[in-house]
């Protein structure tokens, strides 16, 4: 516990499932806050705002500030402002993402011909017109980026299709690979997260439920990683995987249990 000054937590499948906190998750966060650890909550979800995540965590009993929540929308905004200033953008995504982009000065294209960048995100109303607009824009030379690569999103009743479906449709139609991805496991997200926390990678533990996003990102950024078995990836997924976590936890509650056990051991020695 003394080794890590920063803790990054995925949300869906790690801290909660749907509207319910995972057993022991709230206790663990309170414990780390009591130790003055630096915390950041990281989601690949783009169908809700950071403000709503703040409210959801508060409702579960976790009080943090907006700066402690990072999502692909924020990383995407920073990327567009830095690499495509003044670009005309076409967004496949829901209104909450579009509004965040508009509020931060991103301009939207009206036609494929004037589109400079296609932003692909999770859209539960995805349809043929979206696909055709993006395809025509790509034919006219538009760059393509994606907010996150997740194929599915964990829900209490079982996982549902996520942004990977939209990415697959465009890649299959346009015959391209979308290689610029904002969310986990992108190094863009990892560097942004570490910058917000103000810690070095080796002093940070990344905890999440997906090998291919949470754990891969943490490993590639030089962090220690903890796979929790409360979401998407299970022990069977580790077999033959090129992504190996530093730790395997039944849930994030194991962090509290380990810390509490160390405290008791220290008290016994004294």
C-alpha positions as CSV (number, residue, x, y, z in Angstrom):
1,X,0.0,0.0,0.0
2,X,2.9,2.4,0.8
3,X,4.3,1.8,-2.7
4,X,1.3,3.4,-4.5
5,X,0.5,7.1,-4.1
6,X,-2.0,7.1,-7.0
7,X,-4.9,4.8,-7.8
8,X,-6.8,4.8,-11.1
9,X,-10.1,3.0,-11.1
10,X,-12.3,1.9,-14.1
11,X,-16.0,2.5,-13.2
12,X,-18.3,0.0,-15.0
13,X,-17.6,-3.5,-13.8
14,X,-15.0,-2.3,-11.2
15,X,-16.7,0.2,-8.9
16,X,-20.3,-0.5,-9.9
17,X,-22.6,-2.5,-12.1
18,X,-25.6,-0.5,-13.4
19,X,-27.0,1.5,-10.4
20,X,-25.5,-0.7,-7.7
21,X,-22.0,-0.4,-6.1
22,X,-20.0,-3.6,-6.2
23,X,-19.7,-5.1,-2.7
24,X,-16.9,-3.4,-0.8
25,X,-16.1,-0.8,-3.4
26,X,-17.3,2.2,-1.5
27,X,-15.5,1.0,1.7
28,X,-12.3,0.7,-0.3
29,X,-12.5,4.2,-1.8
30,X,-13.2,5.6,1.7
31,X,-10.2,3.7,3.0
32,X,-7.9,5.1,0.3
33,X,-9.2,8.6,0.8
34,X,-8.5,8.3,4.5
35,X,-4.9,7.5,3.6
36,X,-4.7,10.6,1.4
37,X,-4.1,8.6,-1.7
38,X,-4.6,10.4,-5.1
39,X,-7.6,8.9,-6.9
40,X,-8.9,9.1,-10.4
41,X,-12.0,7.4,-11.9
42,X,-11.6,6.5,-15.6
43,X,-14.4,5.5,-17.9
44,X,-14.5,4.6,-21.6
45,X,-18.2,5.4,-21.7
46,X,-19.4,8.4,-23.8
47,X,-23.1,8.2,-23.3
48,X,-23.0,10.2,-20.0
49,X,-21.3,13.3,-18.9
50,X,-18.6,13.7,-16.2
51,X,-21.0,15.7,-14.2
52,X,-23.5,12.8,-14.1
53,X,-20.7,10.4,-13.1
54,X,-20.0,12.7,-10.2
55,X,-23.6,12.6,-9.2
56,X,-23.8,8.8,-9.6
57,X,-20.7,8.3,-7.4
58,X,-22.1,10.7,-4.8
59,X,-25.4,8.7,-4.7
60,X,-23.3,5.5,-4.1
61,X,-21.5,7.3,-1.2
62,X,-18.3,8.3,-3.0
63,X,-17.6,12.0,-2.8
64,X,-15.0,13.3,-5.3
65,X,-14.5,16.4,-7.5
66,X,-15.1,16.7,-11.2
67,X,-11.3,16.8,-11.8
68,X,-11.1,13.2,-10.5
69,X,-13.2,11.9,-13.4
70,X,-11.7,11.3,-16.9
71,X,-13.7,10.2,-19.9
72,X,-12.9,9.9,-23.7
73,X,-14.9,13.0,-24.4
74,X,-12.3,15.1,-22.5
75,X,-9.4,13.4,-24.2
76,X,-11.0,13.8,-27.6
77,X,-11.6,17.5,-27.1
78,X,-7.9,18.0,-26.1
79,X,-6.8,16.0,-29.1
80,X,-8.9,17.9,-31.6
81,X,-7.9,21.2,-30.2
82,X,-4.2,20.3,-30.4
83,X,-4.0,18.3,-33.7
84,X,-7.0,19.6,-35.7
85,X,-7.6,23.2,-34.6
86,X,-10.6,24.7,-36.4
87,X,-11.5,21.4,-38.1
88,X,-15.0,20.6,-39.3
89,X,-16.1,17.4,-37.4
90,X,-18.7,14.8,-38.0
91,X,-19.7,12.9,-34.9
92,X,-21.2,9.4,-34.7
93,X,-22.3,9.5,-31.1
94,X,-25.0,10.5,-28.7
95,X,-26.2,14.1,-27.8
96,X,-24.3,14.1,-24.6
97,X,-20.9,13.7,-26.4
98,X,-21.9,16.2,-29.2
99,X,-22.9,18.8,-26.6
100,X,-19.6,18.5,-24.8
101,X,-17.7,19.0,-28.1
102,X,-19.8,22.0,-29.0
103,X,-19.4,23.5,-25.6
104,X,-15.7,23.3,-26.1
105,X,-15.6,25.1,-29.4
106,X,-15.6,22.1,-31.8
107,X,-17.3,22.9,-35.1
108,X,-19.6,20.4,-36.8
109,X,-19.6,19.6,-40.6
110,X,-22.8,19.8,-42.6
111,X,-21.7,17.7,-45.5
112,X,-19.2,14.8,-46.1
113,X,-17.3,17.1,-48.5
114,X,-16.5,19.7,-45.8
115,X,-15.7,17.1,-43.1
116,X,-12.1,17.2,-41.9
117,X,-12.4,14.6,-39.1
118,X,-14.9,11.8,-38.4
119,X,-15.3,11.0,-34.7
120,X,-16.6,7.5,-34.0
121,X,-18.2,6.8,-30.7
122,X,-20.9,4.7,-29.1
123,X,-24.4,5.5,-30.5
124,X,-27.4,3.5,-29.5
125,X,-29.3,5.1,-32.5
126,X,-26.6,4.2,-35.0
127,X,-28.1,3.7,-38.5
128,X,-27.3,3.6,-42.2
129,X,-27.2,7.4,-42.7
130,X,-24.4,7.7,-40.1
131,X,-22.4,5.0,-41.9
132,X,-22.9,6.5,-45.3
133,X,-22.0,10.1,-44.2
134,X,-18.8,8.8,-42.6
135,X,-18.0,6.6,-45.6
136,X,-18.4,9.6,-48.0
137,X,-16.3,11.8,-45.8
138,X,-13.5,9.3,-45.7
139,X,-13.6,9.0,-49.5
140,X,-13.1,12.8,-49.6
141,X,-10.0,12.6,-47.3
142,X,-11.4,13.0,-43.8
143,X,-9.3,11.6,-40.9
144,X,-11.0,9.2,-38.6
145,X,-10.6,8.9,-34.8
146,X,-12.5,6.8,-32.2
147,X,-13.4,7.7,-28.7
148,X,-12.8,4.2,-27.3
149,X,-12.4,0.6,-28.6
150,X,-14.8,-1.3,-26.3
151,X,-16.7,-4.0,-28.1
152,X,-19.3,-4.4,-25.2
153,X,-20.3,-2.6,-22.0
154,X,-21.0,-4.6,-18.8
155,X,-24.6,-4.3,-17.5
156,X,-26.4,-6.0,-14.6
157,X,-28.3,-8.2,-17.0
158,X,-25.4,-9.0,-19.3
159,X,-23.1,-7.0,-21.6
160,X,-24.4,-4.9,-24.5
161,X,-22.8,-3.7,-27.8
162,X,-20.5,-0.7,-27.4
163,X,-18.4,1.5,-29.7
164,X,-16.6,-1.5,-31.2
165,X,-19.7,-2.1,-33.3
166,X,-19.6,1.3,-34.9
167,X,-15.9,1.0,-35.5
168,X,-16.3,-2.4,-37.1
169,X,-19.0,-1.1,-39.5
170,X,-16.9,1.8,-40.7
171,X,-13.7,-0.3,-41.0
172,X,-15.6,-2.9,-42.9
173,X,-17.2,-0.4,-45.3
174,X,-14.3,1.9,-45.9
175,X,-11.6,-0.8,-45.9
176,X,-9.5,1.0,-43.3
177,X,-8.2,0.5,-39.8
178,X,-9.1,3.2,-37.2
179,X,-5.8,3.5,-35.3
180,X,-6.2,6.8,-33.5
181,X,-8.2,5.9,-30.4
182,X,-8.7,8.2,-27.4
183,X,-10.0,6.0,-24.6
184,X,-8.4,3.1,-22.9
185,X,-5.9,1.5,-23.8
186,X,-4.6,4.6,-25.5
187,X,-1.4,6.2,-24.3
188,X,-3.2,9.5,-24.6
189,X,-5.6,8.6,-21.8
190,X,-2.8,7.1,-19.7
191,X,-0.7,10.3,-19.9
192,X,-3.7,12.5,-19.2
193,X,-4.6,10.5,-16.2
194,X,-1.0,10.5,-14.7
195,X,-0.8,14.3,-15.4
196,X,-4.1,14.9,-13.5
197,X,-2.9,12.8,-10.6
198,X,0.6,14.3,-10.6
199,X,2.3,10.9,-10.0
200,X,4.8,8.8,-11.9
201,X,3.6,5.6,-13.6
202,X,5.5,3.4,-11.2
203,X,3.7,4.9,-8.2
204,X,0.3,4.2,-9.6
205,X,-2.0,1.2,-9.6
206,X,-4.6,0.8,-12.5
207,X,-7.6,-1.3,-11.5
208,X,-10.1,-2.5,-14.0
209,X,-12.2,-5.4,-15.3
210,X,-10.9,-5.6,-19.0
211,X,-7.6,-7.1,-20.0
212,X,-7.6,-5.5,-23.5
213,X,-8.3,-2.0,-22.2
214,X,-7.7,-1.3,-18.5
215,X,-4.8,-3.7,-18.0
216,X,-3.2,-3.3,-21.3
217,X,-3.1,0.5,-20.9
218,X,-1.7,0.3,-17.4
219,X,1.0,-2.1,-18.4
220,X,2.0,-0.1,-21.5
221,X,2.2,3.1,-19.4
222,X,4.5,1.5,-16.8
223,X,1.9,1.2,-14.0
224,X,1.2,-1.8,-11.8
225,X,-2.2,-3.3,-12.7
226,X,-5.0,-5.1,-11.0
227,X,-7.6,-7.2,-12.9
228,X,-10.8,-7.4,-10.9
229,X,-13.1,-10.3,-11.6
230,X,-16.4,-8.4,-11.3
231,X,-16.8,-7.3,-14.9
232,X,-15.9,-8.5,-18.3
233,X,-12.6,-10.4,-18.1
234,X,-12.4,-13.6,-16.1
235,X,-9.6,-16.1,-15.2
236,X,-10.2,-18.1,-18.4
237,X,-9.4,-15.0,-20.4
238,X,-5.9,-15.0,-19.0
239,X,-5.1,-18.3,-20.7
240,X,-3.1,-17.5,-23.7
241,X,-3.5,-13.8,-23.3
242,X,-0.5,-11.5,-24.1
243,X,-1.8,-9.1,-21.4
244,X,-0.9,-10.1,-17.9
245,X,-2.0,-8.1,-14.8
246,X,0.3,-7.5,-11.9
247,X,-2.4,-8.6,-9.5
248,X,-5.7,-10.6,-9.9
249,X,-8.4,-9.5,-7.4
250,X,-11.8,-10.9,-6.7
251,X,-12.9,-7.3,-6.5
252,X,-11.5,-3.9,-5.5
253,X,-12.4,-4.7,-2.0
254,X,-9.3,-6.9,-1.9
255,X,-7.3,-3.6,-1.9
256,X,-8.9,-2.6,1.4
257,X,-8.5,-6.1,2.8
258,X,-4.8,-6.2,1.9
259,X,-4.2,-2.8,3.4
260,X,-6.2,-3.6,6.6
261,X,-4.2,-6.9,7.0
262,X,-0.9,-5.0,6.7
263,X,-2.1,-2.5,9.3
264,X,-3.0,-5.3,11.7
265,X,0.4,-7.0,11.1
266,X,2.2,-3.7,11.9
267,X,0.2,-3.3,15.1
268,X,1.1,-6.9,16.1
269,X,4.8,-6.2,15.6
270,X,4.7,-3.0,17.7
